[in-house]
């Protein structure tokens, strides 16, 4: 489980110089939760600001050297992650003092 942000990582795809990442509340039907695509040259990304609960993410490689107009590879299988709700506790503020003897 994660709290507030999730680090998503994947194995590199042969030929990919970058990756597109999407996330969704549902595995099927897929509903991309981001209005703006997330692109990265790394094999990981940190998604912040997600509400607690179950999410799914998927990744596809981008290969600029593939012939033709489509440079995107196929999507990975969706991976499930769970974001935990924050929990807090209030301490009573008391302090324990021990005297040290020499």
MOLIN-V474730 format. One record per pair of residues at least 12 apart in sequence whose C-alpha atoms are under 10 Angstrom apart, sorted by the first residue. I is the first residue (numbers start at 1). J is the second residue. D is the distance in whole Angstrom. If there is no record, write none. Layout:
# MOLIN-V474730
i	j	d
I	J	D
I	J	D
This chain:
# MOLIN-V474730
i	j	d
1	52	10
1	53	10
1	54	10
1	81	7
1	82	5
1	83	6
1	84	6
1	85	10
2	52	9
2	53	10
2	81	8
2	82	6
2	83	5
2	84	6
2	85	9
2	86	10
3	48	9
3	49	10
3	50	9
3	51	9
3	52	8
3	53	10
3	82	9
3	83	5
3	84	5
3	85	7
3	86	7
3	87	10
4	47	9
4	48	6
4	49	6
4	50	6
4	51	7
4	52	7
4	83	7
4	84	8
4	85	8
4	86	8
5	46	7
5	47	5
5	48	4
5	49	6
5	50	7
5	51	9
5	52	10
5	83	8
5	84	10
6	45	8
6	46	6
6	47	5
6	48	7
6	49	9
6	50	8
6	55	10
6	81	8
6	82	9
6	83	8
7	44	7
7	45	6
7	46	4
7	47	6
7	48	9
7	81	10
8	21	9
8	43	8
8	44	5
8	45	5
8	46	6
8	47	8
8	57	8
8	58	9
8	59	10
8	79	9
8	81	9
9	42	9
9	43	6
9	44	4
9	45	7
9	46	9
9	59	9
10	42	9
10	43	6
10	44	6
10	45	9
10	58	10
10	59	8
10	76	10
11	43	7
11	44	9
12	42	9
12	43	6
12	44	10
12	60	10
12	61	8
13	43	9
13	60	8
13	61	6
13	62	9
13	63	9
13	73	9
14	61	9
14	63	9
15	61	8
15	62	8
15	63	6
15	64	9
15	65	8
15	66	9
15	73	10
16	41	9
16	60	9
16	61	5
16	62	5
16	63	5
16	64	8
16	65	9
16	66	10
16	71	9
16	72	9
16	73	8
17	40	9
17	41	6
17	42	9
17	61	7
17	62	6
17	63	6
17	64	7
17	65	9
18	39	7
18	40	6
18	41	4
18	42	7
18	43	8
18	60	9
18	61	6
18	62	5
18	63	7
18	64	9
18	72	10
19	38	8
19	39	6
19	40	5
19	41	6
19	42	7
19	43	8
19	44	9
19	45	10
19	59	7
19	60	6
19	61	4
19	62	6
19	63	9
19	72	9
19	73	9
20	37	7
20	38	6
20	39	5
20	40	7
20	41	9
20	58	8
20	59	6
20	60	5
20	61	6
20	62	7
20	72	8
20	73	10
20	75	9
21	34	10
21	37	7
21	38	5
21	39	6
21	40	8
21	44	9
21	45	8
21	47	10
21	57	7
21	58	6
21	59	5
21	60	7
21	61	9
21	75	9
21	76	10
22	34	7
22	35	10
22	36	9
22	37	7
22	38	7
22	39	9
22	56	8
22	57	6
22	58	6
22	59	7
22	60	9
22	75	10
22	78	9
23	37	10
23	38	10
23	47	9
23	50	10
23	55	7
23	56	5
23	57	4
23	58	6
23	59	9
23	78	9
23	79	9
23	80	10
24	54	9
24	55	6
24	56	5
24	57	6
24	58	9
24	78	9
24	80	10
25	51	10
25	53	8
25	54	7
25	55	5
25	56	6
25	57	9
25	80	9
26	54	8
26	55	7
26	56	7
26	57	10
26	78	10
26	80	9
27	54	10
27	55	8
27	56	6
27	57	9
27	58	10
27	77	10
27	78	7
27	79	9
27	80	8
28	56	10
28	78	9
30	56	9
30	57	10
30	58	10
30	78	9
31	56	10
32	56	10
32	57	9
32	58	10
33	50	10
33	55	10
33	56	10
33	57	10
38	59	10
39	59	10
39	60	10
39	61	10
39	62	9
40	61	10
40	62	10
41	61	9
41	62	9
43	59	10
43	61	10
44	59	10
50	83	8
51	82	10
51	83	7
51	84	9
51	85	8
52	82	7
52	83	5
52	84	5
52	85	5
52	86	8
53	81	8
53	82	5
53	83	5
53	84	6
53	85	8
54	80	7
54	81	6
54	82	4
54	83	6
54	84	9
55	78	9
55	79	8
55	80	6
55	81	5
55	82	6
55	83	8
56	77	10
56	78	6
56	79	5
56	80	4
56	81	6
56	82	9
57	76	9
57	77	8
57	78	5
57	79	5
57	80	7
57	81	8
58	75	6
58	76	5
58	77	6
58	78	5
58	79	6
58	80	9
59	73	9
59	74	8
59	75	6
59	76	5
59	77	8
59	78	8
59	79	9
60	72	7
60	73	6
60	74	6
60	75	5
60	76	6
60	77	10
61	73	5
61	74	7
61	75	8
61	76	9
62	74	9
